[in-house]
Amino acid sequence: MSDVENSAPAMEGSEFRLPPASFSFLVLSMRAQVEVHLGLLPFGEAENAEPNLPLARHTIDMMAVLAEKTKGNLTPKEQNFLQNALYELRMAYVEVTNAIARGPQSAPPSK
């Protein structure tokens, strides 16, 4: 991709610029997807949506595949970043799943 394409605004007539493509941005993007699916990160019309556990689990599993396939090719900082994100998301998944199992009196934990 050329520098011109990389620096183009994400939306016409706005000052918003996309961040550079990086491993950390990929991990953060996937993490945000999981948090939205778990109902921990409100987003648009899905702000009051019920958690979507299958989509959250699938994205966590995709991150685990990424960790496995990149093993030995990441810097220690990147490896720790991905492993920490996976651990935190797995724990959040368990918390939300347990809150749902306890019933409506228990709301999913807030971040």
Wavefront OBJ file of the C-alpha trace (Angstrom):
o trace
v 0.000 0.000 0.000
v 1.396 3.412 -0.843
v 1.987 6.220 1.645
v -0.759 8.212 -0.065
v -3.303 5.435 0.563
v -2.119 5.027 4.167
v -2.539 8.702 4.977
v -5.969 9.139 3.384
v -8.720 10.132 5.815
v -11.051 7.369 6.897
v -14.052 9.586 6.185
v -14.327 12.267 3.542
v -14.165 15.786 4.914
v -13.010 14.738 8.369
v -9.787 14.982 10.304
v -9.951 11.333 11.421
v -6.985 9.302 10.255
v -6.568 5.575 10.535
v -3.733 4.460 12.778
v -0.837 2.696 11.100
v -1.298 -1.009 10.560
v 0.535 -2.850 13.331
v 0.392 -6.029 15.343
v -0.729 -4.155 18.444
v -3.566 -2.481 16.527
v -4.677 -5.891 15.238
v -4.777 -7.264 18.790
v -6.598 -4.167 20.073
v -9.151 -4.423 17.259
v -9.886 -8.057 18.023
v -10.034 -7.309 21.743
v -12.581 -4.551 21.134
v -14.690 -6.963 19.072
v -14.773 -9.434 21.948
v -15.656 -6.707 24.444
v -18.529 -5.558 22.222
v -19.781 -9.151 21.861
v -19.617 -9.608 25.639
v -21.587 -6.408 26.214
v -18.651 -4.765 28.006
v -18.025 -2.097 25.392
v -21.151 -0.294 24.148
v -21.103 0.351 20.439
v -23.728 2.044 18.270
v -27.108 0.380 18.160
v -25.659 -2.665 19.920
v -25.268 -0.556 23.072
v -28.096 -2.372 24.867
v -27.765 -5.659 23.012
v -27.511 -8.967 24.805
v -24.038 -10.510 24.898
v -23.288 -12.707 21.903
v -21.274 -15.473 23.533
v -20.676 -17.550 20.371
v -19.176 -14.552 18.540
v -17.101 -13.593 21.582
v -15.804 -17.172 21.921
v -15.035 -17.357 18.194
v -12.995 -14.157 18.260
v -11.110 -15.333 21.353
v -10.406 -18.594 19.541
v -9.179 -16.652 16.489
v -6.805 -14.722 18.745
v -5.544 -18.042 20.131
v -4.884 -19.225 16.563
v -2.993 -15.990 15.936
v -0.895 -16.620 19.068
v -0.124 -20.178 17.979
v 0.716 -19.296 14.374
v 2.955 -16.362 15.332
v 4.839 -18.216 18.098
v 8.545 -17.502 17.717
v 7.933 -14.606 15.319
v 6.875 -11.938 17.798
v 8.936 -9.655 19.955
v 8.663 -10.405 23.675
v 6.567 -7.236 24.058
v 4.149 -8.346 21.282
v 3.964 -11.884 22.727
v 3.153 -10.565 26.215
v 0.604 -8.116 24.807
v -1.249 -10.889 22.969
v -1.057 -13.376 25.854
v -2.285 -10.789 28.369
v -5.166 -9.797 26.087
v -6.144 -13.458 25.679
v -6.036 -14.082 29.423
v -8.106 -10.995 30.249
v -10.678 -11.771 27.552
v -11.011 -15.388 28.662
v -11.595 -14.232 32.241
v -14.168 -11.655 31.076
v -15.910 -14.373 29.037
v -16.167 -16.576 32.143
v -17.485 -13.664 34.239
v -20.160 -12.756 31.691
v -21.138 -16.404 31.214
v -21.463 -16.844 34.998
v -23.484 -13.625 35.320
v -25.884 -14.839 32.626
v -26.206 -18.226 34.346
v -27.053 -16.526 37.659
v -29.971 -14.765 36.032
v -31.269 -11.279 35.327
v -30.498 -9.924 38.805
v -26.799 -10.042 37.852
v -25.654 -7.623 35.183
v -22.409 -8.349 33.320
v -19.444 -6.775 35.105
v -18.497 -3.309 33.960
v -15.018 -2.552 32.797
l 1 2 3 4 5 6 7 8 9 10 11 12 13 14 15 16 17 18 19 20 21 22 23 24 25 26 27 28 29 30 31 32 33 34 35 36 37 38 39 40 41 42 43 44 45 46 47 48 49 50 51 52 53 54 55 56 57 58 59 60 61 62 63 64 65 66 67 68 69 70 71 72 73 74 75 76 77 78 79 80 81 82 83 84 85 86 87 88 89 90 91 92 93 94 95 96 97 98 99 100 101 102 103 104 105 106 107 108 109 110 111
